[in-house]
């Protein structure tokens, strides 16, 4: 399965994920990178953090998720030759940012468990939420929320009021996202919207 490219740096939490999955999959599944690639797009703030024991303690749920994932993979038979169409791959199907209809989401966190099945190859998504046809991301007519623009390959983590002062970092993945226009930033609401940076609430100690 190939969901997104990940630049594995041993000093980052991606390394922890790889180690966790490897430990949980010795008997079942030898390739840990797809699971970690999925997690890197689901929880981008986690994978921006330097690896420390505190990081591992705070995010030890990665191991629990890895165990669930591996149990799911183990329960699936290996796909017979030709199960998926030529433009698809078999594995953990993306749920969020998976079709032209949901590329306009302003939520970066996706807590939905991915089903096992045929998914569009990298750089492609389903034409609609009800379609089984894969199209290039660039072919989607994405209607972004107000004050944002669609970028087919966004390689940074979208900033919000809470993270606006954090250093600019690359997410290590190419992701289709609606990005706030210059002078705007995502609010910290459950359904984030692009607001003027000056409208961010003042942080008090």
N, C-alpha and C positions, 0 to 999 in steps of 0.2 A: 504494500500500500504506500502511496506517496501523496501526502496531503499538502505539505508546505516544506520548503527547504529551511533547514536550521543550521546555523553556524555554531557548532558545538565548541564552546570555550570551557575548559575544565575548571575555570575559576568562577563559573556562573552556575546557577541552580539547575540548568539543563543537565549538567553533569550528575547532579544528585538524582534527578529523575531517571537518567539512564541507569545509574547504579541500582536504584530502587526497583526498577522494572526487571533488570537483569537478575536480581536476587529472587524475585517472585516468579520468574519465568524459566528457571533453569530446566524444569521438567516439561515445560509446555511449549514455549515459543522463544526462539533465540534472537529475534529482532526487536529491540526496544525503541528504536528511533521513531517509528510511526506514532506510537502512543505519546511520546514526549513532544513530537511536532504538533500533535493535536492539542496537548496541554499548553504549549507555548503560545498558541493562538487563543485558547480559552482564558488563560490567566497571564496575560502579558506582564503585569506588574511583578509577578513572582519571578519571572525569568530575567528581569532586569537587575535582580539583586545579586550582590556578591555572595558566594557560598561561605557561610560560617556555621558553627554548630547551632547558633541561635536560629539561623535561617532554616536549618534542617528540622529543628524542634518545632518551629512555628508552622512549617508546611509538611509535617510528617504524614499528613493525609494523602500525599502523593503515593505513598506506598500502599495505603488502603485502596486507593483508586486503581492502582496498578494491579492489585490482586483481583479486583472485580473485573477489570478489563481482560486479564489473562484467563480467568475462569470463563468469561464469555467467548473468548477466542477458542479456548480448548473445546468448548461445547459445539463449535461449528466444524463441519466436515471441510476438508480442503476443497476449494472450488474445482470442479472438473474443467478440463480444457474447453474453452469457449463459453463458459457460463456467462461472462460479461461481454458486451459489445466491444468492438475494437477501440472505441474512444473512452472506455471506462476501465477502472481497476477495481479489484475485489479487496475489501477490507472494512475498516471502521469508517462508515459514511459520515460526512460532515452534516450537521444539523443546522447550525447557524452559519450565515453567509454562504449558503449552499446553492441558492438559485437567484435568478434575476429579481425576484419579488422581495427577497429579504436582505439585499445588499445595502439598503439604505438605513439599516439599524445603527443607532448611536450607542448601543450597548456593546462593550468589548467582552464582557464576561458571559460565557455560555455555559449553563449548568445542566444542559440536557445530555443524557447519555446517548452515544452514537450507536446506531444499529449496525450489524454486520451485513454487508451486501455490496452491490455494484455502485461505485461513485464516479463522478467525472474526474478525468485526469487533471493534473495541476494546470492552472491557467484557464480552466473551463468550469462552468456551473450549469445546473439545469435551467432550461429556458424559463420555467415558471415553477411554482410550488407543486403543481399537479402534472408537470411534464417529466418524461423520461429521456428527453432529448438534451444532449450537452451542447452548449454554445460557448464561444470565447467570452471571457468576462467583458472584454471591450465591446461586445455586441449587445450587451444589456442596456436598456434605456432606463437608467436609474434616476428616480426623482428624489433628490436629497431633501432633507428638512431645510427650513429657512436658514440662510446665512451659512450654507455649507456647499461644497462641491465634491463630485464623485471623482476619485482617483483609483484607476484599475489596479495599480500596483503601489501601495503605500507601504513603505519600509520602516516607519517609525511608530511608536506607540502614541495614540491620540492623547493629548493633554487635557486635563480638566482643571477647574479652579484649585482643587486640592493639590495637584501635581504641577501647577504652572511654573513654579520656581525650581523644579528638578532639572538637572542637566539633560540636554537633548541626547537621546540614545536611540540606536537602531534596534528594532525588534528582531532582526535577523530573519524575518520572513516577508514575503511579498503578499500583501493582503488587499483585497478590494474594499475600500472604505469611503464613506462620506466624511470629509474633513472640513472643519470649520474654516471659514474665510479669514483672511488677515484681519487682525483686530478683534477676533471672536475666539471663544474657547468653550469647551463643554462644561455645562453645569454639573453639579454633583448630585443631581436628582436621580431617582430610580430609572426614569426615562430621560436621559440627558438631552439637553437642547443647546444650541450654540447661542451664547450670550456675549455681550461686550465684556472684555477683560475687566473693565472698570466696574462692572456689575457684580463681580465676584465678592462674596462676603469677606469682611476683614477677619483675619485670623488673629485671635487673642490668646496669649499664654495664660 
